[in-house]
Amino acid sequence: MLAPEKKNELSIPEIVDEAMLTRRSVRAFLPNPVDEETIRDILRVAARAPSGTNMQPWKVYVVSGERKQALSDAILSSGVRPEKIEWDEYKYYPDKFFEPYLARRRAVGYALYSLLGIGRREVERMRAQHDRNFTFFDAPVGLIFTIDRRLNKGSWIDLGMFVQSVMIAARGRDLHTCPQAAFAPYHKQIRPILGIPGEEIVVCGMALGYEDASKPENALRSERAPLEEFVSFVR
Ligand SMILES: Cc1cc2nc3c(=O)[nH]c(=O)nc-3n(C[C@H](O)[C@H](O)[C@H](O)COP(=O)(O)O)c2cc1C
């Protein structure tokens, strides 16, 4: 992250890279509100994301205040534990993890828990941390992304690009985010509160707000594989 005075000297490529490089999953937010015009600007910019034949298949529900609280309460009081709930609409993760994905998943999990001082056997504390998803990590704004269930995988690619664009546009306004698949299996609790019709699949949520930089979990910097592991230059 650049010092504020350096920000004014950036070239356009540096500004773009800065937005992408400083995007990370933030899991503790300040209570400072985000004004609705800023949210509208972010979503308007993000909707410049490309989509096959310009179908723009994304839908997003913006939730704050009492409705956000109601959403959190409905999930947390549902009595359905995340490890037991069925992903009955779509599966984000494979049934069985395998390499190299298993190792990467474990690495980020251990890194997060070690920053929080949660030991490998402290299941209750792990659960409590996971439950923080459902309050959007105390962010003042929550987003719930949906897609029409009649659409195909291609449109899910488009939705993913929209979601990333939201996160990048947020960085341009000093805001941070955390994308959250954790909401998807709780669609039955979410639908009545947000008025989401049956033809839409709840794909993921997102916390949006100002980072609480004093919280240890926000010191997490996830790793990335080197280019050699995922790029083939074919000459
Ligand atoms: C679609 C999607 C869903 C995610 N769901 C969650 C989630 O439910 N809870 C969470 O804490 N992080 C979630 N993440 C964040 C990932 O753990 C994170 O992106 C990854 O570890 C890389 O870290 P970074 O985002 O800080 O670069 C999700 C990420 C994506 C892209």
The ligand as an ORCA input file, in Angstrom:
! r2SCAN-3c Opt
* xyz 0 1
  C     -16.524    -15.863     -4.580
  C     -15.713    -15.828     -3.311
  C     -16.282    -16.231     -2.136
  C     -15.577    -16.121     -0.936
  N     -16.201    -16.452      0.233
  C     -15.619    -16.139      1.409
  C     -16.347    -16.275      2.623
  O     -17.490    -16.726      2.644
  N     -15.743    -15.888      3.775
  C     -14.460    -15.377      3.797
  O     -13.974    -15.017      4.879
  N     -13.745    -15.248      2.652
  C     -14.296    -15.597      1.465
  N     -13.617    -15.411      0.283
  C     -12.286    -14.806      0.319
  C     -11.161    -15.775     -0.010
  O     -10.843    -16.552      1.106
  C      -9.961    -14.924     -0.457
  O     -10.287    -14.260     -1.654
  C      -8.682    -15.732     -0.694
  O      -8.258    -16.352      0.489
  C      -7.563    -14.829     -1.218
  O      -7.333    -13.765     -0.299
  P      -7.509    -12.233     -0.686
  O      -8.907    -12.029     -1.151
  O      -7.216    -11.489      0.596
  O      -6.530    -11.922     -1.775
  C     -14.252    -15.619     -0.933
  C     -13.668    -15.275     -2.157
  C     -14.384    -15.369     -3.322
  C     -13.730    -14.960     -4.610
*
